[in-house]
Every structure is written in structure tokens, then in C-alpha cells.
Amino acid sequence: MNWTKSLRKSATEKLTWDNLLPSEQPVYVNSLVYSFGVFTLSSLVFCIASGIIMSAKGPLWYQTSSLGEFLRSVHYWSVQAFFFFTTMHLVGQFFMGSWREGRALTWVVGALSFAVSVIEAFTGYLSRGDFFSQWNQVQSKDAFNGAGLDGFLNILNNGQVYGLHIAVFPAILIGLVSIHLLAVRSKGVVPPYSISAKKRDEHA
């Protein structure tokens, strides 16, 4: 069996329409801790949508017009909401042991998504163009030089930093989040420890 046929067979078995678009969920999903993932995804959509408009209009628009300043505020607060809900989601799923029952890939990809989002936020902060971002650019350049990374990225080059912020890291983040969502749909949300223990006792 070639790899394309194997991949297609695996995807067909694991990613059924019932998994991708379920009409019912277990009763424990009504708990608030299961909602943080949805809140994270919602705030990410606002981040991406506002960022696309700001990139299309340019800095002169969002720094001088009232609508541009409003959208810039939406982008800023969407990022704050994203990191708040991401942190709550990560902590909640950690204490729920979300890597259980074959969900290790879901957990690892989610953790990688958080790491990439931190770097994405860092490049966004450096792209603001004000005194604080410029000061942090100069300070972080010393850290990059000390780590031996200055040959790969010139942190004082606004074109490089802006390109990473609006193209490279968003593409990586969207890819990781998509894989994370597919993994969640494939395996389902992790049940509480009590329900998992009850199922083990029933099968014992």
C-alpha cells in the first residue's frame, strides 16, 4: 500500500463527518474549562481578521484615522484575550491530563501553537513603530547576538520583523491550530478522570 492510499484510508476512518461536525457532545463538555479552547479560537479569528485589514490599509491609515485606530485597538485587545484564554486553556487541559488515551499529538501541537504565538506576539510588538517597540528592538538585538541568532535575523530590520509577523508566523500558527483542531475532532475531547476511571472499571 503506497503512502497516499494509506493516508487517505486513515483520514477517511478517523475524520468522519460525525467527528468533524458533531451534533451532540458529552454532558461534561458544558463545563467552563472546555469552553476556553473555543474562546481562544474566537479571539484568534479577531486577531487575524483585524490584522489582515491593517496590513492592507497600511500604518498611515491605522495611525491617523479614527476607524484605523479603533481597528488597531481591536487587534490589540484580541491579542490580550487570545493569550488570556490560551493560558487558561493550557492550564486547564494540563490538570485534566489531556494527553491521555492517545491524545499526545493533540497536546504537543497545542503546546507548539502557544510557543509560536508568543514569538508572533513579540514580532507584532516590535512592529508598532513607537518608542517602546524601538527600545525593545535594540535591547533584544543584544540577546539575539548573545544567542548567536543574529546571523539568521536582524531584529533591527523592520522589513524582516514585519514580514515574519504578517506572513511567516501566522501561516505556521494557522497550520498548527488546524492540526490541533483535526486531532481534537479525531479523538474527541478528553473526558474527566472520574469518567475515564469508570470506563476502565467497566472494561476490567
Stockholm file with secondary structure:
# STOCKHOLM 1.0

chainA/1-204         MNWTKSLRKSATEKLTWDNLLPSEQPVYVNSLVYSFGVFTLSSLVFCIASGIIMSAKGPLWYQTSSLGEFLRSVHYWSVQAFFFFTTMHLVGQFFMGSWREGRALTWVVGALSFAVSVIEAFTGYLSRGDFFSQWNQVQSKDAFNGAGLDGFLNILNNGQVYGLHIAVFPAILIGLVSIHLLAVRSKGVVPPYSISAKKRDEHA
#=GR chainA/1-204 SS CCHHHHHHHHHHHHSCHHHHSCSCCCGGGGSGGGTHHHHHHHHHHHHHHHHHHHHHHCHHHHHHSHHHHHHHHHHHHHHHHHHHHHHHHHHHHHHTTTTTTTCHHHHHHHHHHHHHHHHHHHHHHHTSCSHHHHHHHHHHHHHHHHTTCTTTCCTTCHHHHHHIIIIIHHHHHHHHHHHHHHHHHHHCCCCCHHHHHHHHHHHC
#=GC SS_cons         CCHHHHHHHHHHHHSCHHHHSCSCCCGGGGSGGGTHHHHHHHHHHHHHHHHHHHHHHCHHHHHHSHHHHHHHHHHHHHHHHHHHHHHHHHHHHHHTTTTTTTCHHHHHHHHHHHHHHHHHHHHHHHTSCSHHHHHHHHHHHHHHHHTTCTTTCCTTCHHHHHHIIIIIHHHHHHHHHHHHHHHHHHHCCCCCHHHHHHHHHHHC
//
